[in-house]
């Protein structure tokens, strides 16, 4: 049987270019988190690329280590916290006013 469409096969990844759309974290904090916590990654040119299963494992380890859970963060209906802010809190970093 001949395939009708070419389908690329590869690992699902998240990079600093896609981190805001996929994880809710802006590129710079994403890179800082990856490097500070020594999350397994690769560099493709200037991009920092992490396999999604590695990223999910990292976040799960944080939760298991008692560094909080996204559901623990208080939510203000007028200004809900972003994923970036919740993850920063888990990592012990508070963001200043914007």
N, C-alpha and C positions, 0 to 999 in steps of 0.2 A: 504494500500500500504506500503510495507516495503522499507525503504531507502536503497540505494545501497552503500552510503558512509557516514561515521560519519563526521559531520561538527561541529567543536567547535564554540560556540556562546559566544561572550564576547565583551566588550567595546574595541574600537580601541584606543591604547595608544602609547605614545612616551616616551622613557626613555633616561637617559643619555647614555645608550649603543647604542641607535638607533638615537639619536639626529642629529648626523652628516649626516647620510644618509637621514633622513626624513625632517630635518629643516635646514641643512647646518651649524649647530652650534656644535662645539666640546663639549665633555662631561662636562668639568669643567665650561666653561662659561654658559652652559645650566643650570647646577645646581645652579650657582651663581644667574642667572636671576630668576629662580623659587623661590629661597629662599628670595632674596632681595625684590621682588615684591609681595611676598606672594601669588603666583599662587597656586590654590588648587592642591595638589598632594598627593601621597602616597609613602611610602617607602616599597620596597620588598627586604629584606636583605639590601644591600648597595646601591641598585638602587633607583633612584628618578623617579617615574612614573607619567605621566600627561595624562589625557584623551585628545585626539586630539581636540575635540570640545572646551575644556577649553583653550588649547594652542592657537587655532585660535581666540577665543574670546579675549584673552589677547592681541594678536598682533593687532587685529582690534581696541581694546580700545586705544592702543598706537597711532594708526593712527588717530583716532577720536579726541584724546587729542592734536593733532597738533605736535606730536613728530616726524613728518616726515613720509615719505613713501619710500618704497624701490625704487620707480621710481625717487625720488628726488636725490638720490645719484649719483654723477658723476661717469661715468664709463670710465676707461682707457682701450683701446682695448688691450694693451699689458699685463696688469695685472688687470683683472676685479675684483671688490670687491666680496668677498664671502657673503653669507647670514649672516654669523656671524658678519662680519665687518659692514654691513648695520644695523643689529639689534643693535650692540654696539653703533653705531652713534645715533640711535633713542633713546637709553637709556642714551645718554650723556657721553658715555665712548669711548675714543679713544684708539686704540691699538698702541703700540710702534712698532718700526721696528722689523722684525723677524730675 
